[in-house]
Amino acid sequence: MSSSPAYILDGTAANFGDAVIRNSHKGPVVVNFWSPGAGPCLRLWPVLEELARAYQGRFLLVNVNVDREQRVARDVGVGSVPTVKIYHRGEVVETVHGFDHAKAFRRLIDRYVPRDSDQLLVEALKLYQAGDSAAAFELMDRAAAADPDNPRIPLTHAKLRIREGQYAEAEARLNALPRSAWGGEASQLLAHLGFLLAAQDAPPLETLLERVAAEPGDCEHRYRLAAVRLAADDYDAAVDQLLEILRRDRTYRDGAVVRGLSAIFRLLGNDDPRVKAWRGRMLDGLE
């Protein structure tokens, strides 16, 4: 492979912290875990290099040869190649297993690469921090109209609306996102918002318990019961209700239950012993 520009690097155990983790606080870092003996890796390599050259340094491409850097691959959980991980602000935000085309990678990378409309978002945040939420929200709407392909604008707008208790307004901004942007943070935020809305309009806890006991197939009241339990930080009771909904109607609310469970699992983390058991029950409900 010929000499590369500054925005394409080889990753090693010695430089991974600087090349990937620290640089990801400046902008997105795309890490390509590859092996010279794997055909799909050799097909993917030019796709990623061409993208890196097209973006001209707006993201950093780091190639890690897993044959040489087995410890690096093991430490980040790479068990097959090619695997591509996108790092942003010190965290893995996207993972792609196997070969994919440039269009798919461009869609993922664009979620994290700075855009001109981000400057409007910065200005809107300054207005919000100064106490002028109305002007901030108006500027965010203008920025979203000018650049509808920038998911950071509606995501940030929705977060602030949630902070203000304006759940319907937040939901409108999230629903305006294209389905291709409904992964990762957007999916987590939609799940969180769904529970907030359900708990906000829910009857008292005693009424919900009575209705679910009288009509076990009433998924709507069962979902509201789960939301109320979550609002009280009773994760065990909330997850039990969500898993029961999944068992009865896996399509309820267009996948809201799976999104909600995934959000809870992410919040609690894989180190929580309940998460592994709950995830297994969720997968059983999807079969």
ABEGO torsion letter per residue (X at the ends): XBBBBAABBBBBAAAAAAAAAAAAAAEBBBBBBBBAABAAAAAAAAAAAAAAAAAGGABBBBBBBAAABAAAAAAAGBABOBBBBBBBGGBBABBBBEBBBAAAAAAAAAAABBBAAAAAAAAAAAAAAAGBAAAAAAAAAAAAAABAABAAAAAAAAAAAAAAGBAAAAAAAAAABBAAAABEAAAAAAAAAAAAAAAAABBBAAAAAAAAAABAABAAAAAAAAAAAAAAGBAAAAAAAAAAAAAABAABGGGAAAAAAAAAAAAAEAABAAAAAAAAAAAAAAX
